[in-house]
Amino acid sequence: MNNYLARLMRYWLCLGTLYDIAFALIFSSVIAVLFQIFTLIGYLMIFAACWFIIEFYWWLVNKFGTTLQRNRIIRKYFLGAQFKKR
C-alpha cells in the first residue's frame, strides 16, 4: 500500500501544478458567473484566490504527511517496514 501511495504522490507532484491551474480556472469561472463578475481584474483576483487556496491545501497535506512520517509510534505501527530505520 505504501508503494502505491508513493507512486500516487509522485504523479501529483509532477502534474499537480497543471491540475491546480485547471481546477482554479474552473472554480474561478463558476464563481465569476455566479456572482456576475465580468471584469478582467475581478476574474483575475478570483482566479488568484482559488489558486492560492488549492496550493495552500496541498502544502498542508504535505506538512501533515511529513509530520506523520516523523512520528515514532505511527511510523512503527502504521506505516510499515519501509519507513523504519535500517
Biopython code that builds the backbone (N, CA, C, O; Angstrom):
import numpy as np
from Bio.PDB.StructureBuilder import StructureBuilder

atoms = [
    (1, "MET", "N", (0.819, -1.197, 0.000)),
    (1, "MET", "CA", (0.000, 0.000, 0.000)),
    (1, "MET", "C", (0.864, 1.263, 0.000)),
    (1, "MET", "O", (0.517, 2.256, -0.640)),
    (2, "ASN", "N", (1.988, 1.222, 0.718)),
    (2, "ASN", "CA", (2.842, 2.399, 0.785)),
    (2, "ASN", "C", (3.483, 2.705, -0.568)),
    (2, "ASN", "O", (3.683, 3.871, -0.907)),
    (3, "ASN", "N", (3.811, 1.657, -1.351)),
    (3, "ASN", "CA", (4.361, 1.889, -2.688)),
    (3, "ASN", "C", (3.333, 2.568, -3.583)),
    (3, "ASN", "O", (3.672, 3.457, -4.364)),
    (4, "TYR", "N", (2.082, 2.148, -3.468)),
    (4, "TYR", "CA", (1.019, 2.759, -4.257)),
    (4, "TYR", "C", (0.865, 4.233, -3.895)),
    (4, "TYR", "O", (0.724, 5.077, -4.780)),
    (5, "LEU", "N", (0.891, 4.546, -2.601)),
    (5, "LEU", "CA", (0.777, 5.938, -2.168)),
    (5, "LEU", "C", (1.966, 6.769, -2.636)),
    (5, "LEU", "O", (1.805, 7.931, -3.009)),
    (6, "ALA", "N", (3.151, 6.180, -2.618)),
    (6, "ALA", "CA", (4.338, 6.903, -3.083)),
    (6, "ALA", "C", (4.242, 7.199, -4.579)),
    (6, "ALA", "O", (4.589, 8.297, -5.014)),
    (7, "ARG", "N", (3.776, 6.231, -5.366)),
    (7, "ARG", "CA", (3.614, 6.459, -6.802)),
    (7, "ARG", "C", (2.559, 7.523, -7.076)),
    (7, "ARG", "O", (2.729, 8.374, -7.949)),
    (8, "LEU", "N", (1.468, 7.463, -6.320)),
    (8, "LEU", "CA", (0.413, 8.455, -6.482)),
    (8, "LEU", "C", (0.913, 9.849, -6.120)),
    (8, "LEU", "O", (0.572, 10.827, -6.786)),
    (9, "MET", "N", (1.719, 9.938, -5.068)),
    (9, "MET", "CA", (2.258, 11.233, -4.653)),
    (9, "MET", "C", (3.215, 11.780, -5.709)),
    (9, "MET", "O", (3.194, 12.977, -5.996)),
    (10, "ARG", "N", (4.056, 10.916, -6.293)),
    (10, "ARG", "CA", (4.968, 11.368, -7.343)),
    (10, "ARG", "C", (4.191, 11.874, -8.557)),
    (10, "ARG", "O", (4.567, 12.872, -9.173)),
    (11, "TYR", "N", (3.110, 11.180, -8.895)),
    (11, "TYR", "CA", (2.273, 11.600, -10.018)),
    (11, "TYR", "C", (1.693, 12.992, -9.764)),
    (11, "TYR", "O", (1.703, 13.844, -10.653)),
    (12, "TRP", "N", (1.192, 13.220, -8.554)),
    (12, "TRP", "CA", (0.609, 14.522, -8.240)),
    (12, "TRP", "C", (1.674, 15.600, -8.165)),
    (12, "TRP", "O", (1.405, 16.751, -8.510)),
    (13, "LEU", "N", (2.887, 15.253, -7.720)),
    (13, "LEU", "CA", (3.941, 16.258, -7.666)),
    (13, "LEU", "C", (4.386, 16.665, -9.063)),
    (13, "LEU", "O", (4.732, 17.825, -9.290)),
    (14, "CYS", "N", (4.379, 15.714, -10.011)),
    (14, "CYS", "CA", (4.796, 16.047, -11.375)),
    (14, "CYS", "C", (3.737, 16.871, -12.100)),
    (14, "CYS", "O", (4.053, 17.881, -12.730)),
    (15, "LEU", "N", (2.494, 16.445, -12.013)),
    (15, "LEU", "CA", (1.432, 17.102, -12.777)),
    (15, "LEU", "C", (0.518, 17.953, -11.906)),
    (15, "LEU", "O", (-0.464, 18.513, -12.395)),
    (16, "GLY", "N", (0.832, 18.052, -10.633)),
    (16, "GLY", "CA", (-0.059, 18.741, -9.714)),
    (16, "GLY", "C", (-0.271, 20.196, -10.045)),
    (16, "GLY", "O", (-1.380, 20.706, -9.889)),
    (17, "THR", "N", (0.767, 20.885, -10.501)),
    (17, "THR", "CA", (0.626, 22.308, -10.796)),
    (17, "THR", "C", (-0.327, 22.527, -11.963)),
    (17, "THR", "O", (-1.131, 23.460, -11.940)),
    (18, "LEU", "N", (-0.244, 21.677, -12.979)),
    (18, "LEU", "CA", (-1.160, 21.812, -14.114)),
    (18, "LEU", "C", (-2.600, 21.569, -13.690)),
    (18, "LEU", "O", (-3.506, 22.286, -14.114)),
    (19, "TYR", "N", (-2.813, 20.556, -12.853)),
    (19, "TYR", "CA", (-4.158, 20.292, -12.370)),
    (19, "TYR", "C", (-4.654, 21.414, -11.469)),
    (19, "TYR", "O", (-5.835, 21.759, -11.500)),
    (20, "ASP", "N", (-3.765, 21.984, -10.672)),
    (20, "ASP", "CA", (-4.163, 23.093, -9.804)),
    (20, "ASP", "C", (-4.610, 24.295, -10.620)),
    (20, "ASP", "O", (-5.603, 24.942, -10.290)),
    (21, "ILE", "N", (-3.875, 24.592, -11.687)),
    (21, "ILE", "CA", (-4.265, 25.710, -12.548)),
    (21, "ILE", "C", (-5.605, 25.425, -13.216)),
    (21, "ILE", "O", (-6.457, 26.309, -13.309)),
    (22, "ALA", "N", (-5.793, 24.191, -13.681)),
    (22, "ALA", "CA", (-7.055, 23.833, -14.335)),
    (22, "ALA", "C", (-8.224, 23.927, -13.361)),
    (22, "ALA", "O", (-9.266, 24.489, -13.699)),
    (23, "PHE", "N", (-8.064, 23.382, -12.158)),
    (23, "PHE", "CA", (-9.139, 23.464, -11.171)),
    (23, "PHE", "C", (-9.408, 24.908, -10.770)),
    (23, "PHE", "O", (-10.562, 25.294, -10.584)),
    (24, "ALA", "N", (-8.356, 25.710, -10.635)),
    (24, "ALA", "CA", (-8.546, 27.119, -10.283)),
    (24, "ALA", "C", (-9.288, 27.859, -11.395)),
    (24, "ALA", "O", (-10.132, 28.711, -11.115)),
    (25, "LEU", "N", (-8.978, 27.537, -12.662)),
    (25, "LEU", "CA", (-9.707, 28.158, -13.771)),
    (25, "LEU", "C", (-11.183, 27.786, -13.746)),
    (25, "LEU", "O", (-12.050, 28.635, -13.953)),
    (26, "ILE", "N", (-11.462, 26.511, -13.492)),
    (26, "ILE", "CA", (-12.857, 26.061, -13.451)),
    (26, "ILE", "C", (-13.593, 26.708, -12.288)),
    (26, "ILE", "O", (-14.682, 27.253, -12.470)),
    (27, "PHE", "N", (-13.010, 26.652, -11.095)),
    (27, "PHE", "CA", (-13.673, 27.225, -9.922)),
    (27, "PHE", "C", (-13.867, 28.728, -10.070)),
    (27, "PHE", "O", (-14.932, 29.251, -9.741)),
    (28, "SER", "N", (-12.847, 29.426, -10.562)),
    (28, "SER", "CA", (-12.975, 30.877, -10.697)),
    (28, "SER", "C", (-13.997, 31.244, -11.769)),
    (28, "SER", "O", (-14.694, 32.250, -11.635)),
    (29, "SER", "N", (-14.097, 30.445, -12.825)),
    (29, "SER", "CA", (-15.113, 30.709, -13.846)),
    (29, "SER", "C", (-16.514, 30.534, -13.283)),
    (29, "SER", "O", (-17.397, 31.352, -13.540)),
    (30, "VAL", "N", (-16.719, 29.477, -12.522)),
    (30, "VAL", "CA", (-18.036, 29.247, -11.921)),
    (30, "VAL", "C", (-18.378, 30.355, -10.930)),
    (30, "VAL", "O", (-19.503, 30.855, -10.918)),
    (31, "ILE", "N", (-17.417, 30.736, -10.106)),
    (31, "ILE", "CA", (-17.658, 31.803, -9.128)),
    (31, "ILE", "C", (-17.939, 33.126, -9.832)),
    (31, "ILE", "O", (-18.825, 33.870, -9.413)),
    (32, "ALA", "N", (-17.198, 33.429, -10.896)),
    (32, "ALA", "CA", (-17.415, 34.675, -11.631)),
    (32, "ALA", "C", (-18.797, 34.713, -12.270)),
    (32, "ALA", "O", (-19.439, 35.763, -12.292)),
    (33, "VAL", "N", (-19.259, 33.587, -12.786)),
    (33, "VAL", "CA", (-20.595, 33.546, -13.379)),
    (33, "VAL", "C", (-21.661, 33.668, -12.293)),
    (33, "VAL", "O", (-22.647, 34.383, -12.472)),
    (34, "LEU", "N", (-21.472, 32.979, -11.176)),
    (34, "LEU", "CA", (-22.469, 33.044, -10.102)),
    (34, "LEU", "C", (-22.602, 34.449, -9.518)),
    (34, "LEU", "O", (-23.708, 34.905, -9.229)),
    (35, "PHE", "N", (-21.482, 35.126, -9.350)),
    (35, "PHE", "CA", (-21.516, 36.473, -8.772)),
    (35, "PHE", "C", (-21.558, 37.570, -9.837)),
    (35, "PHE", "O", (-21.468, 38.755, -9.515)),
    (36, "GLN", "N", (-21.694, 37.177, -11.092)),
    (36, "GLN", "CA", (-21.819, 38.092, -12.222)),
    (36, "GLN", "C", (-20.669, 39.100, -12.267)),
    (36, "GLN", "O", (-20.879, 40.311, -12.331)),
    (37, "ILE", "N", (-19.467, 38.570, -12.233)),
    (37, "ILE", "CA", (-18.262, 39.396, -12.334)),
    (37, "ILE", "C", (-17.733, 39.239, -13.754)),
    (37, "ILE", "O", (-17.335, 38.150, -14.168)),
    (38, "PHE", "N", (-17.736, 40.339, -14.487)),
    (38, "PHE", "CA", (-17.353, 40.274, -15.890)),
    (38, "PHE", "C", (-16.108, 41.093, -16.211)),
    (38, "PHE", "O", (-15.707, 41.165, -17.373)),
    (39, "THR", "N", (-15.493, 41.706, -15.215)),
    (39, "THR", "CA", (-14.267, 42.457, -15.489)),
    (39, "THR", "C", (-13.063, 41.527, -15.382)),
    (39, "THR", "O", (-13.079, 40.552, -14.631)),
    (40, "LEU", "N", (-12.033, 41.840, -16.136)),
    (40, "LEU", "CA", (-10.830, 41.007, -16.139)),
    (40, "LEU", "C", (-10.121, 41.056, -14.789)),
    (40, "LEU", "O", (-9.621, 40.037, -14.313)),
    (41, "ILE", "N", (-10.076, 42.226, -14.177)),
    (41, "ILE", "CA", (-9.413, 42.371, -12.874)),
    (41, "ILE", "C", (-10.135, 41.541, -11.814)),
    (41, "ILE", "O", (-9.492, 40.863, -11.012)),
    (42, "GLY", "N", (-11.448, 41.592, -11.810)),
    (42, "GLY", "CA", (-12.219, 40.799, -10.845)),
    (42, "GLY", "C", (-12.007, 39.308, -11.039)),
    (42, "GLY", "O", (-11.855, 38.559, -10.074)),
    (43, "TYR", "N", (-12.000, 38.882, -12.307)),
    (43, "TYR", "CA", (-11.779, 37.467, -12.593)),
    (43, "TYR", "C", (-10.378, 37.034, -12.174)),
    (43, "TYR", "O", (-10.207, 35.954, -11.609)),
    (44, "LEU", "N", (-9.374, 37.868, -12.447)),
    (44, "LEU", "CA", (-8.005, 37.519, -12.064)),
    (44, "LEU", "C", (-7.849, 37.442, -10.544)),
    (44, "LEU", "O", (-7.098, 36.609, -10.038)),
    (45, "MET", "N", (-8.549, 38.301, -9.827)),
    (45, "MET", "CA", (-8.490, 38.238, -8.361)),
    (45, "MET", "C", (-9.121, 36.946, -7.845)),
    (45, "MET", "O", (-8.593, 36.316, -6.928)),
    (46, "ILE", "N", (-10.242, 36.557, -8.431)),
    (46, "ILE", "CA", (-10.890, 35.303, -8.024)),
    (46, "ILE", "C", (-10.008, 34.112, -8.389)),
    (46, "ILE", "O", (-9.869, 33.179, -7.598)),
    (47, "PHE", "N", (-9.412, 34.139, -9.584)),
    (47, "PHE", "CA", (-8.521, 33.063, -10.006)),
    (47, "PHE", "C", (-7.329, 32.941, -9.067)),
    (47, "PHE", "O", (-6.961, 31.835, -8.673)),
    (48, "ALA", "N", (-6.725, 34.068, -8.707)),
    (48, "ALA", "CA", (-5.574, 34.041, -7.796)),
    (48, "ALA", "C", (-5.975, 33.494, -6.428)),
    (48, "ALA", "O", (-5.224, 32.731, -5.821)),
    (49, "ALA", "N", (-7.143, 33.877, -5.948)),
    (49, "ALA", "CA", (-7.607, 33.375, -4.650)),
    (49, "ALA", "C", (-7.850, 31.865, -4.704)),
    (49, "ALA", "O", (-7.470, 31.143, -3.783)),
    (50, "CYS", "N", (-8.481, 31.388, -5.779)),
    (50, "CYS", "CA", (-8.725, 29.944, -5.919)),
    (50, "CYS", "C", (-7.414, 29.175, -6.011)),
    (50, "CYS", "O", (-7.259, 28.131, -5.378)),
    (51, "TRP", "N", (-6.481, 29.681, -6.787)),
    (51, "TRP", "CA", (-5.196, 29.006, -6.939)),
    (51, "TRP", "C", (-4.440, 28.987, -5.621)),
    (51, "TRP", "O", (-3.830, 27.976, -5.270)),
    (52, "PHE", "N", (-4.473, 30.098, -4.884)),
    (52, "PHE", "CA", (-3.810, 30.156, -3.585)),
    (52, "PHE", "C", (-4.418, 29.146, -2.611)),
    (52, "PHE", "O", (-3.687, 28.473, -1.884)),
    (53, "ILE", "N", (-5.732, 29.037, -2.591)),
    (53, "ILE", "CA", (-6.392, 28.098, -1.675)),
    (53, "ILE", "C", (-6.009, 26.661, -2.012)),
    (53, "ILE", "O", (-5.742, 25.861, -1.115)),
    (54, "ILE", "N", (-5.980, 26.331, -3.302)),
    (54, "ILE", "CA", (-5.611, 24.968, -3.704)),
    (54, "ILE", "C", (-4.155, 24.676, -3.356)),
    (54, "ILE", "O", (-3.849, 23.602, -2.840)),
    (55, "GLU", "N", (-3.253, 25.617, -3.631)),
    (55, "GLU", "CA", (-1.837, 25.412, -3.287)),
    (55, "GLU", "C", (-1.633, 25.319, -1.777)),
    (55, "GLU", "O", (-0.819, 24.524, -1.307)),
    (56, "PHE", "N", (-2.364, 26.124, -1.023)),
    (56, "PHE", "CA", (-2.277, 26.072, 0.435)),
    (56, "PHE", "C", (-2.770, 24.723, 0.955)),
    (56, "PHE", "O", (-2.209, 24.177, 1.906)),
    (57, "TYR", "N", (-3.825, 24.184, 0.329)),
    (57, "TYR", "CA", (-4.331, 22.864, 0.711)),
    (57, "TYR", "C", (-3.251, 21.796, 0.503)),
    (57, "TYR", "O", (-3.028, 20.969, 1.386)),
    (58, "TRP", "N", (-2.583, 21.804, -0.649)),
    (58, "TRP", "CA", (-1.552, 20.795, -0.904)),
    (58, "TRP", "C", (-0.349, 20.983, 0.003)),
    (58, "TRP", "O", (0.298, 20.004, 0.377)),
    (59, "TRP", "N", (-0.031, 22.238, 0.367)),
    (59, "TRP", "CA", (1.056, 22.481, 1.310)),
    (59, "TRP", "C", (0.706, 21.886, 2.672)),
    (59, "TRP", "O", (1.556, 21.282, 3.326)),
    (60, "LEU", "N", (-0.550, 22.059, 3.099)),
    (60, "LEU", "CA", (-0.971, 21.477, 4.375)),
    (60, "LEU", "C", (-0.924, 19.951, 4.337)),
    (60, "LEU", "O", (-0.508, 19.327, 5.313)),
    (61, "VAL", "N", (-1.341, 19.340, 3.229)),
    (61, "VAL", "CA", (-1.284, 17.883, 3.092)),
    (61, "VAL", "C", (0.158, 17.405, 3.183)),
    (61, "VAL", "O", (0.437, 16.414, 3.858)),
    (62, "ASN", "N", (1.071, 18.089, 2.517)),
    (62, "ASN", "CA", (2.484, 17.725, 2.561)),
    (62, "ASN", "C", (3.039, 17.868, 3.971)),
    (62, "ASN", "O", (3.756, 16.988, 4.449)),
    (63, "LYS", "N", (2.713, 18.968, 4.640)),
    (63, "LYS", "CA", (3.197, 19.210, 6.002)),
    (63, "LYS", "C", (2.669, 18.136, 6.955)),
    (63, "LYS", "O", (3.416, 17.624, 7.789)),
    (64, "PHE", "N", (1.387, 17.798, 6.834)),
    (64, "PHE", "CA", (0.788, 16.783, 7.691)),
    (64, "PHE", "C", (1.410, 15.417, 7.426)),
    (64, "PHE", "O", (1.658, 14.658, 8.363)),
    (65, "GLY", "N", (1.666, 15.094, 6.146)),
    (65, "GLY", "CA", (2.263, 13.803, 5.810)),
    (65, "GLY", "C", (3.669, 13.654, 6.344)),
    (65, "GLY", "O", (4.023, 12.595, 6.862)),
    (66, "THR", "N", (4.483, 14.701, 6.227)),
    (66, "THR", "CA", (5.849, 14.599, 6.745)),
    (66, "THR", "C", (5.859, 14.561, 8.265)),
    (66, "THR", "O", (6.728, 13.924, 8.861)),
    (67, "THR", "N", (4.913, 15.230, 8.896)),
    (67, "THR", "CA", (4.808, 15.158, 10.359)),
    (67, "THR", "C", (4.437, 13.750, 10.794)),
    (67, "THR", "O", (4.957, 13.250, 11.791)),
    (68, "LEU", "N", (3.538, 13.105, 10.052)),
    (68, "LEU", "CA", (3.170, 11.725, 10.381)),
    (68, "LEU", "C", (4.350, 10.784, 10.213)),
    (68, "LEU", "O", (4.537, 9.880, 11.028)),
    (69, "GLN", "N", (5.147, 10.978, 9.177)),
    (69, "GLN", "CA", (6.276, 10.087, 8.938)),
    (69, "GLN", "C", (7.351, 10.245, 10.001)),
    (69, "GLN", "O", (8.090, 9.298, 10.268)),
    (70, "ARG", "N", (7.455, 11.415, 10.613)),
    (70, "ARG", "CA", (8.453, 11.626, 11.657)),
    (70, "ARG", "C", (8.009, 11.091, 13.015)),
    (70, "ARG", "O", (8.838, 10.903, 13.905)),
    (71, "ASN", "N", (6.722, 10.846, 13.182)),
    (71, "ASN", "CA", (6.216, 10.359, 14.459)),
    (71, "ASN", "C", (6.645, 8.905, 14.651)),
    (71, "ASN", "O", (6.369, 8.053, 13.807)),
    (72, "ARG", "N", (7.323, 8.626, 15.771)),
    (72, "ARG", "CA", (7.886, 7.306, 16.019)),
    (72, "ARG", "C", (6.814, 6.223, 16.102)),
    (72, "ARG", "O", (6.971, 5.157, 15.506)),
    (73, "ILE", "N", (5.743, 6.476, 16.822)),
    (73, "ILE", "CA", (4.702, 5.460, 17.035)),
    (73, "ILE", "C", (3.964, 5.170, 15.732)),
    (73, "ILE", "O", (3.727, 4.009, 15.398)),
    (74, "ILE", "N", (3.607, 6.200, 15.009)),
    (74, "ILE", "CA", (2.899, 5.992, 13.744)),
    (74, "ILE", "C", (3.796, 5.282, 12.744)),
    (74, "ILE", "O", (3.340, 4.396, 12.021)),
    (75, "ARG", "N", (5.072, 5.663, 12.698)),
    (75, "ARG", "CA", (5.999, 5.013, 11.767)),
    (75, "ARG", "C", (6.153, 3.535, 12.108)),
    (75, "ARG", "O", (6.244, 2.697, 11.211)),
    (76, "LYS", "N", (6.182, 3.210, 13.397)),
    (76, "LYS", "CA", (6.413, 1.828, 13.810)),
    (76, "LYS", "C", (5.197, 0.945, 13.562)),
    (76, "LYS", "O", (5.338, -0.169, 13.059)),
    (77, "TYR", "N", (4.010, 1.424, 13.904)),
    (77, "TYR", "CA", (2.836, 0.552, 13.888)),
    (77, "TYR", "C", (1.941, 0.707, 12.663)),
    (77, "TYR", "O", (1.203, -0.221, 12.331)),
    (78, "PHE", "N", (1.984, 1.845, 11.987)),
    (78, "PHE", "CA", (1.004, 2.073, 10.933)),
    (78, "PHE", "C", (1.591, 2.203, 9.532)),
    (78, "PHE", "O", (0.906, 1.888, 8.558)),
    (79, "LEU", "N", (2.825, 2.652, 9.400)),
    (79, "LEU", "CA", (3.370, 2.887, 8.069)),
    (79, "LEU", "C", (4.134, 1.699, 7.503)),
    (79, "LEU", "O", (4.447, 1.692, 6.313)),
    (80, "GLY", "N", (4.436, 0.714, 8.300)),
    (80, "GLY", "CA", (5.092, -0.475, 7.790)),
    (80, "GLY", "C", (6.601, -0.383, 7.819)),
    (80, "GLY", "O", (7.174, 0.596, 8.298)),
    (81, "ALA", "N", (7.236, -1.421, 7.297)),
    (81, "ALA", "CA", (8.688, -1.562, 7.401)),
    (81, "ALA", "C", (9.444, -0.593, 6.496)),
    (81, "ALA", "O", (10.635, -0.371, 6.714)),
    (82, "GLN", "N", (8.806, -0.019, 5.508)),
    (82, "GLN", "CA", (9.517, 0.868, 4.588)),
    (82, "GLN", "C", (10.008, 2.132, 5.276)),
    (82, "GLN", "O", (11.006, 2.715, 4.852)),
    (83, "PHE", "N", (9.327, 2.563, 6.325)),
    (83, "PHE", "CA", (9.689, 3.807, 6.979)),
    (83, "PHE", "C", (10.521, 3.596, 8.235)),
    (83, "PHE", "O", (10.895, 4.563, 8.898)),
    (84, "LYS", "N", (10.815, 2.344, 8.569)),
    (84, "LYS", "CA", (11.635, 2.080, 9.752)),
    (84, "LYS", "C", (13.098, 2.326, 9.431)),
    (84, "LYS", "O", (13.515, 2.216, 8.278)),
    (85, "LYS", "N", (13.868, 2.655, 10.439)),
    (85, "LYS", "CA", (15.303, 2.836, 10.232)),
    (85, "LYS", "C", (15.944, 1.485, 9.958)),
    (85, "LYS", "O", (15.553, 0.472, 10.540)),
    (86, "ARG", "N", (16.912, 1.475, 9.084)),
    (86, "ARG", "CA", (17.562, 0.202, 8.739)),
    (86, "ARG", "C", (18.874, 0.104, 9.431)),
    (86, "ARG", "O", (19.582, -0.892, 9.275)),
]
sb = StructureBuilder()
sb.init_structure("model")
sb.init_model(0)
sb.init_chain("A")
sb.init_seg("    ")
for serial, (resi, resn, name, xyz) in enumerate(atoms, 1):
    if name == "N":
        sb.init_residue(resn, " ", resi, " ")
    sb.init_atom(name, np.array(xyz, "f"), 0.0, 1.0, " ", f" {name:<3s}", serial, name[0])
structure = sb.get_structure()
